[in-house]
Amino acid sequence: MASIEGKSCRAVGPVECRSTGQVPALNWNWRIVVWRDLPNLCAMTFAEAQRRHVRLAEELRQHDHAYYVMATPTLSDVEYDRLYRELLDLETAHPELTAADSPSQRVGGAALTAFQPVRHSVPMMSLDNTYSPDEVRAFVARVQKGLPGEALAWTVEPKVDGVAVTLRYEQGVFTVGATRGDGTTGDDITANLRTLRSLPLQIWRGFAPAVPAVLEVRGEVFLPVAGFKKLNAEREAAGEEPFVNPRNSAAGSLKQLDPKLVAERPLALVVYGIGVVEGIPGPSTQRELLALLTSFGFPTPERVWTASSADEILDRIAELDAVRRRFAYETDGAVVKLDSLRQRELLGATAKAPRWAMAFKYAAEQAETRLNAITIQVGRTGALTPVAELEPVFVGGSTVGRATLHNEDEIRRKDIRVGDRVVIEKAGEVIPAVVRVVVERRNGSEVEFAFPTVCPECGTPATRERTAAGDGVVWRCGNPDCPAKIRGRIEHWCSRGAMDIEGGGEVLVAQLVTAGMVRDVADLYRLRRDELSALERMGEKSADNFLEGIRVSRGRDLWRLIFGLGILHVGAGVAKALARAFPDLDELSRATAPELTGIDDVGAVIAASVEAWFGDPSNRDLIARLRAAGLQFNSSTYTPADAVPSGPLVGKTVVLTGTLPSLTREEAAAWIERLGGRVSSSVSKKTHYVLAGTDAGSKLEKAQTLGVTVLDEAAFRALVGTSGNP
Ligand code: IVH
């Protein structure tokens, strides 16, 4: 009989209640059990459990609202976790308590293979937009002409630069969420949207007069600027292409097929409109609409202005411009809307956009300057990134002397030549970019840029690769000993997010590499005080500090070490997941790709990258030298109890059919799951094994048609060897 402690362990057998010693009646099909602080669960009647569940769910919902919508936390993290865990325990013991709007249902859906189409009952239109105050005046005049004699009132709202979504609530419960798509049909991204903690899974009943039978809410999903910066830093550290701006990162996140990955991104929501409303009297103005949505628990724009003339609208647009950079989301304009919904109805819409609203876009700050040169930066992963070296120019609040040109395709597409006059742009968190060439100012002296086919650092031929995201092409230096890569790897190892070695910044690392003192991270652990203090600009005190930083790093947690190794696609989050699953580096280094794929957050691309890295003899040698240098290879954060099972069936799907000679169906299923496998009821191309006994019927036939490996009990026992017992 096993008893498990710790977070998210897989169930391995009946577990007794710590306080009463009884074995609760549980459904053995569940895969994850949280089994700590079980409050007399088995002694609770179902009715008691149900009452407690309602209470807990409500408290957690209130906290989510306070924290994620109102930004005023009401519970400490520890207290929140305690309540959440209690809720999960109750749901484990009584699966029937798990309703779609339970706070436990934010993450949990399986990864999808494709998004399903959703037809919008009210089309999601776009907005006419303009950069010109005169066009705003013309718009107001047009509306007045369409509503002769009527008094007009307007609202001015931030135009949130995110991804438009529609959210459907039935009887107050979130049922479907979709993207805009072509305006008529979008993608069903419900599972991804559920992970947004500012999105109410049920309409807030606290202040609401009545809950509508149907309500469709329209708004925007965004990645807050702080989250965007963090995500990009992680992507770069993992050798992945950074997102160009917060909007792209939100769109990219919502397109993930696996909701677990979406849950890791701190996406947020803001809403500003409605589609279908049934069962309650609808609002009559935009102001009422926003107040109603706020009372239902939705996050609405923090400021909305009102105006009654074109002049006032333009003043409000200027006021919004002065404060919009303080918002958590980026704004690219103001949306001017007629306040009265009755008047909107009278005006109607064109094929594309309503006649009662218009977007005023703030121009991104641009400046013209000369492109003096294009240089190539070689990153830690060997990627060759072209950089525009510019005549310094003040734009978007700072002086810009360099701008990324992303890759070779980008230079071609924009026909950028050295010596060109170029327009550069900087808006919000966007990395300064070259928007276009001022072709009229060419005088014939401009030179087309020949993208190097060899690494400018070491002269090794570079190879052309598609990016992992498939959105472009990168040239990569193939020399593992390229000095730029060596510098990058050592800087990364020393960086704060990895081994956090004080003093190990760009300048010192370059000195160490140039002087030939360090060729890989293991060499750091052999540095002597006398050779260090002999370096230029290195005093004895700095040398001592650096050596102390190196000494301390020997004991850093395993996940930092794994992250520090700089394995392609292994960011800090993945490094933690790996350390949790394999709290010992030697075990991790022996793990096969299928075993790695069994770990949450680790997909096939990451697994292949990790397996390949540890399979490389020079990396094995590096690990041996790090061990000799006294680095800690065991995690001090994670223990073997945190590990997911590893074994011959991790990541494998098995179908059972027929009668086995010595195992019951339940025994076989439990054994397979204990070894990390998944039992499925139907045979498909994705099935790895069919375990067949006597009287096996159509499943066996299907396996044979599809070429799936069929095992009898003896073959199965041979495959799994002595791993676990039935
Ligand atoms: S109202 C009938 N209000 O901008 C269309 N849209 O460029 C009503 N957007 O498709 C849209 N902030 O995705 C509205 N405060 C706001 C908005 C907003 C951002 C988006 C929306 C729209 C796009 C048009």
Residues whose N, C-alpha, C, O or C-beta is under 5 A from the ligand:
A	BS01	IVH	M125 S126 L127 E157 P158 K159 V160 A164 Y272 V335 P354
